[in-house]
Amino acid sequence: MIKKICSLVLVVLLVLQGGCWGRKELGQLAIVMAAGVDRAPGGDIRLTVQLARPRAFGGGVERPSGAQENNAWVISENGETVLDAQRNLEKRVSRSIYWGHNVILVFGEELAREGIRQAFNFFTRSPTARETLWVMVARGKAEDVLNSHSQLENTSAQSAGSMLRMRVGEPVMLKDLSMMLASKGTNPALPRVELTASGRPQGPGMVENIPQGYKGAQQPPVGTHAEITLTGTGIFKDDKLVGWLNVRETRGLLWLKDEIKRGVVTVPSPVEPGKKISINITRGNTRVEAFFDGESVWFDVWMKMEGTLWEQQSKEKLTNPVIYKAIEKAMSREIENIARGALNKAQLEYGVDIFGFGEAFHRKYKREWASMQNRWNEVFAGAQVNIAVEGRIRRTGLTTNRLSEPQ
């Protein structure tokens, strides 16, 4: 009897042992490093993927010594949906398309102006797409941005991802974008990327066909290399792109959102106005408080920034407390100007809250929020925002004063 029970238990365990029936070996996968979604002629979705070439990552035949080429295969297909476009891609790719290592997702400008929800849904539902991938918007076509190389990283996708990990620009992950689109207290702001001329190519096959390389000629006079570059921020109203912030305004956006503690502020010398002083921001904090008197909404913003004086073109002595305070005052004024530039662009020109001020209002005025949430952008556009900045210079680098000029 005991033998029969043991045999039955063994049979049940064998049945429950699922094994790896659906496994795929690495050599069967086409690993996606980057994805781009554009609007195709006729209204279809155009999906572009940057697939890692096995021999560039240690598999297959090695390249000849000294030769450089794209480490990724960039390929595009159209479809009625993103999934439909992927199925069409699979007719041309000899391996199973795998999304688990995707680094960036880029929306083309035309599609972004129409609305990104139609293409965004695939990546939030896909069981293999990572919610930590970086999301960007291209100035122009996403396909053109992905069809590029990197001189320092294996792929241009990894290069862009590394810059965002260092918090250059407005870093937004897939999960962050999901929360932005679900919230009525803020609107998405995505890093803007485009190809910019970045010197001559450092090897064969490293030339990009970009407008900056032509300089008015029909063909570039010399080979031009281009890198994916973060050139600002795309401003969205709900899921539709409505405008841009430049690099300076993007810094103000990040400071107002309390998302960046670092940066560089350059101010004129208090003694020699034609010369500059640069302060490296090392620490910062921003606090936003909402106010409502029954009729008007306004916000008070307090910003505290600390930094190190790292460059001095002028000759004033930093041991003079009056000079020191004057530089700190100029630093505070410049930080306020940068933040105000981003605020004015979003509030007065585009009329959208990309700073999360609506969420600050919601936390303090929960009952009033119910009647304002559906028209919050309109309320925000008419709200007064007071900004107070306290700038402090904690160190002056390895020298207190500038080294004396030779006599």
C-alpha positions in Angstrom: 0.0 0.0 0.0 2.8 2.4 0.9 4.5 1.6 -2.4 1.3 2.5 -4.3 1.0 5.8 -2.4 4.7 6.7 -3.1 4.2 5.8 -6.8 1.1 8.0 -7.0 3.0 10.9 -5.3 5.9 10.6 -7.8 3.5 10.6 -10.7 1.7 13.8 -9.4 5.1 15.5 -8.9 6.2 14.6 -12.4 3.0 16.0 -13.8 3.4 19.2 -11.9 7.0 19.6 -12.9 6.4 22.2 -15.7 10.0 22.4 -16.9 11.1 25.0 -19.5 8.8 24.0 -22.4 8.6 27.6 -23.7 12.2 28.6 -23.2 14.2 30.3 -26.0 17.9 30.1 -26.1 19.9 33.4 -26.5 20.8 32.4 -30.0 17.1 32.4 -30.9 16.4 36.0 -29.8 16.6 39.3 -31.6 17.3 41.6 -28.7 15.7 45.1 -29.0 17.9 47.9 -27.7 15.6 50.8 -28.8 12.2 51.3 -30.2 10.7 54.2 -32.1 7.1 54.9 -33.1 6.2 57.2 -36.0 3.1 58.1 -38.0 3.3 56.4 -41.4 1.7 57.8 -44.6 -1.9 56.7 -44.7 -2.3 56.8 -41.0 -0.5 53.5 -40.0 1.9 53.1 -37.2 5.6 52.8 -38.2 7.6 50.8 -35.7 11.4 51.0 -35.8 13.6 48.8 -33.7 17.3 48.8 -33.0 18.4 45.1 -32.7 21.7 44.2 -31.2 24.0 42.5 -33.7 25.4 39.3 -32.0 28.9 39.7 -33.3 29.1 43.2 -31.8 28.4 41.9 -28.3 30.8 38.9 -28.3 28.9 36.4 -30.4 29.6 35.3 -34.0 32.5 36.4 -36.2 34.6 39.2 -34.9 35.1 42.4 -36.9 38.4 43.2 -38.5 40.7 45.1 -36.2 40.2 48.9 -36.4 37.0 48.7 -38.4 33.9 50.4 -36.9 30.3 49.9 -37.9 26.9 50.1 -36.4 26.6 47.5 -33.6 22.8 47.4 -34.1 20.5 46.5 -37.0 17.9 49.2 -37.5 14.7 48.0 -39.2 11.2 49.4 -39.7 7.8 48.2 -40.6 4.3 49.6 -40.8 1.1 48.2 -39.3 -2.4 49.3 -38.1 -1.1 48.9 -34.5 2.3 48.5 -32.8 1.7 44.8 -32.4 0.6 44.5 -36.1 3.9 46.3 -37.1 5.9 43.9 -34.9 4.2 40.9 -36.6 5.2 42.4 -40.0 8.8 42.9 -38.7 8.9 39.2 -37.8 8.5 38.3 -41.4 12.0 39.9 -42.0 13.8 38.9 -38.8 15.2 35.4 -38.4 14.9 35.4 -34.6 12.2 36.0 -32.0 11.9 39.7 -31.2 12.7 40.1 -27.4 11.8 43.4 -25.6 13.3 42.5 -22.2 16.5 44.6 -22.7 15.0 47.6 -24.4 16.7 50.8 -23.2 14.7 53.6 -24.8 11.4 54.3 -26.4 11.2 57.3 -28.8 8.0 58.8 -30.1 8.2 60.7 -33.4 7.1 64.3 -33.4 4.1 63.9 -35.8 2.6 61.0 -33.8 3.3 62.8 -30.5 1.3 65.8 -31.7 -1.7 63.5 -32.5 -1.4 61.7 -29.2 0.9 59.0 -27.8 -1.8 56.8 -26.0 -2.5 54.9 -29.2 1.1 53.6 -29.3 1.9 53.7 -25.6 -0.6 51.0 -24.7 1.4 48.2 -26.3 4.5 48.8 -24.2 2.5 48.9 -20.9 0.7 45.7 -21.8 3.6 43.7 -23.2 4.8 41.1 -20.6 8.4 41.4 -21.7 8.7 45.3 -22.0 10.4 46.8 -19.0 8.6 49.6 -17.1 12.0 51.1 -16.4 12.9 51.9 -20.0 13.4 55.6 -20.8 10.8 57.4 -22.9 11.7 60.3 -25.2 10.2 62.4 -28.0 12.1 63.1 -31.2 12.3 66.4 -32.9 11.4 64.9 -36.3 11.2 61.2 -36.9 12.0 58.6 -34.3 13.3 56.4 -37.1 16.0 58.9 -38.0 17.1 59.2 -34.4 17.5 55.4 -34.0 19.4 55.0 -37.2 22.6 56.3 -35.6 25.9 55.2 -33.9 27.7 56.0 -30.7 31.4 56.5 -30.4 31.6 55.6 -26.7 28.8 53.0 -26.2 27.9 49.8 -28.1 24.7 51.4 -29.4 23.2 54.9 -29.5 20.3 53.6 -27.4 22.8 52.8 -24.5 24.3 56.2 -25.0 21.0 58.0 -24.6 20.1 55.8 -21.6 23.4 56.6 -19.9 22.8 60.4 -20.2 19.4 60.1 -18.7 20.7 58.0 -15.8 23.1 60.8 -15.1 20.0 63.1 -15.0 20.9 65.1 -18.1 17.6 66.5 -19.2 14.2 65.4 -17.9 14.5 61.7 -17.2 11.2 59.8 -17.6 10.6 56.1 -17.4 7.7 54.1 -18.8 6.2 53.8 -15.3 6.5 57.6 -14.7 4.7 58.3 -18.0 1.9 56.0 -17.0 1.4 57.9 -13.8 1.5 61.2 -15.5 -1.1 60.2 -18.1 -3.3 58.9 -15.2 -3.0 62.1 -13.2 -5.1 65.2 -13.6 -2.7 67.3 -11.5 0.2 67.3 -14.0 1.0 66.8 -17.7 3.8 64.8 -19.2 7.1 66.3 -20.1 9.5 64.1 -22.1 13.2 64.6 -23.0 13.6 65.8 -26.6 16.2 64.0 -28.7 17.6 64.6 -32.1 20.8 63.9 -34.1 23.4 66.6 -34.1 26.7 66.8 -36.0 29.4 65.5 -33.7 32.7 65.7 -35.6 34.1 63.4 -38.3 33.4 59.6 -38.2 36.1 57.6 -36.5 35.8 54.6 -38.8 34.2 53.2 -41.9 30.4 52.9 -41.8 30.1 55.6 -39.1 28.6 58.3 -41.3 25.1 59.7 -40.7 23.0 61.4 -43.4 21.8 64.4 -41.4 21.0 68.0 -42.5 23.8 69.5 -40.4 26.3 67.6 -42.5 25.2 69.2 -45.8 25.8 72.9 -45.1 23.9 73.9 -48.2 25.7 71.4 -50.5 23.9 68.5 -52.2 26.3 66.1 -50.5 28.4 66.5 -47.4 31.9 67.8 -48.3 33.3 65.5 -45.7 31.9 62.6 -43.7 29.8 63.6 -40.8 29.2 61.7 -37.6 26.1 62.4 -35.5 25.2 61.4 -31.9 21.8 61.2 -30.2 21.6 64.5 -28.3 19.3 65.7 -25.5 18.3 69.2 -26.8 15.4 70.1 -24.4 12.0 68.9 -23.3 8.7 68.2 -25.1 5.6 69.7 -23.3 2.4 67.6 -23.5 -1.2 68.5 -22.8 -2.6 65.2 -21.7 -1.1 62.9 -24.3 -0.5 65.4 -27.1 2.7 67.3 -27.7 2.1 71.0 -27.7 5.5 72.6 -27.6 9.2 72.6 -26.5 11.5 73.8 -23.7 15.1 74.5 -24.6 18.0 73.2 -22.5 18.1 76.3 -20.1 14.3 76.1 -19.6 14.6 72.3 -19.0 16.9 73.1 -16.1 14.3 75.4 -14.6 11.7 72.7 -15.0 13.8 70.2 -13.1 14.5 72.6 -10.3 10.8 73.5 -9.9 10.0 69.8 -9.8 12.7 69.2 -7.2 14.1 66.5 -9.4 17.7 67.7 -9.8 20.3 68.7 -7.3 23.1 69.5 -9.7 23.9 71.9 -12.5 25.9 74.9 -13.4 24.9 78.6 -12.9 27.0 81.3 -14.6 26.7 84.9 -13.4 28.5 88.2 -14.2 31.2 89.3 -12.0 30.1 92.0 -9.5 33.3 93.9 -10.1 34.0 93.2 -13.8 30.5 92.7 -15.4 32.0 91.6 -18.7 33.6 88.6 -17.1 31.8 85.5 -15.7 31.8 83.4 -12.6 30.5 79.8 -12.7 29.1 78.0 -9.7 28.6 74.2 -9.7 25.3 73.4 -7.9 25.9 70.5 -5.5 22.7 70.4 -3.4 19.2 71.8 -3.8 15.7 71.6 -2.4 12.4 73.0 -3.7 9.2 73.3 -1.7 5.8 74.3 -3.3 2.8 75.3 -1.3 -0.6 76.0 -2.8 -3.1 78.7 -1.5 -6.8 79.3 -2.3 -9.0 82.1 -0.9 -12.2 80.9 -2.5 -11.6 82.8 -5.7 -7.9 82.9 -6.6 -5.3 80.2 -6.6 -1.6 81.0 -6.1 1.6 79.2 -5.2 4.7 80.1 -3.2 7.9 78.3 -4.2 11.0 78.2 -2.0 14.2 77.1 -3.5 17.5 76.5 -1.6 20.6 75.9 -3.7 24.2 75.3 -2.6 27.2 75.2 -4.8 31.0 75.5 -5.3 32.6 78.3 -7.1 34.6 76.5 -9.7 35.6 79.1 -12.3 36.4 82.8 -12.0 37.3 84.9 -15.0 37.5 88.2 -13.0 39.9 89.2 -10.3 37.8 90.2 -7.3 38.9 88.8 -3.9 36.5 86.2 -2.6 37.8 86.8 1.0 35.8 90.1 0.9 32.4 89.2 2.5 30.7 92.0 0.5 31.9 90.5 -2.8 31.0 87.0 -1.6 27.4 88.1 -0.8 27.1 89.9 -4.1 28.0 86.7 -6.0 25.5 84.7 -3.9 22.8 87.3 -4.7 23.6 87.1 -8.4 23.5 83.3 -8.2 20.0 83.4 -6.5 18.7 85.9 -9.2 20.0 83.7 -12.0 18.4 80.5 -10.6 15.1 82.4 -10.3 15.3 83.7 -13.9 15.9 80.1 -15.2 13.0 78.8 -13.2 10.8 81.7 -14.2 11.6 81.1 -17.9 10.3 77.5 -17.7 7.3 78.6 -15.8 6.3 81.4 -18.2 6.7 79.1 -21.2 4.4 76.4 -19.7 1.9 78.7 -18.0 1.6 81.6 -20.4 2.4 80.2 -23.8 1.1 76.6 -23.6 -1.2 76.8 -20.6 -0.3 73.4 -19.2 0.9 72.3 -15.7 4.0 70.2 -16.2 5.4 70.9 -12.7 2.9 68.9 -10.6 1.5 72.1 -9.0 -2.0 70.5 -9.3 -0.9 67.6 -7.1 0.3 70.1 -4.5 -3.1 71.8 -4.6 -4.9 68.5 -4.4 -3.0 67.5 -1.3 -4.0 70.7 0.6 -7.5 71.3 -0.8 -9.0 67.9 -1.4 -12.6 69.1 -1.3 -12.0 72.0 -3.7 -10.0 69.8 -6.1 -13.1 67.9 -7.1 -14.5 71.0 -8.9 -11.2 72.0 -10.4 -9.5 68.8 -11.6 -11.2 68.8 -15.0 -10.2 72.4 -15.7 -6.9 72.5 -13.9 -4.8 73.6 -16.8 -7.0 76.7 -17.1 -6.8 77.4 -13.4 -3.0 76.9 -13.5 -2.6 79.3 -16.4 -4.2 82.1 -14.4 -2.5 81.4 -11.1 0.2 83.6 -9.6 3.5 81.9 -8.7 5.9 83.6 -6.3 9.5 82.2 -6.4 12.0 82.8 -3.6 15.5 81.5 -4.0 18.3 81.3 -1.4 21.6 80.6 -3.0 24.7 79.8 -1.0 28.3 79.2 -2.1 29.9 76.7 0.3 33.3 76.3 -1.2 35.6 78.0 -3.7 37.5 75.0 -5.0 41.2 74.5 -4.4 42.0 78.2 -4.4 40.3 81.1 -2.6 41.2 83.8 -5.1 42.2 83.7 -8.7 45.9 83.1 -9.3 47.8 86.4 -9.9 48.5 87.5 -13.5 52.2 87.7 -14.5 53.5 91.2 -14.1 
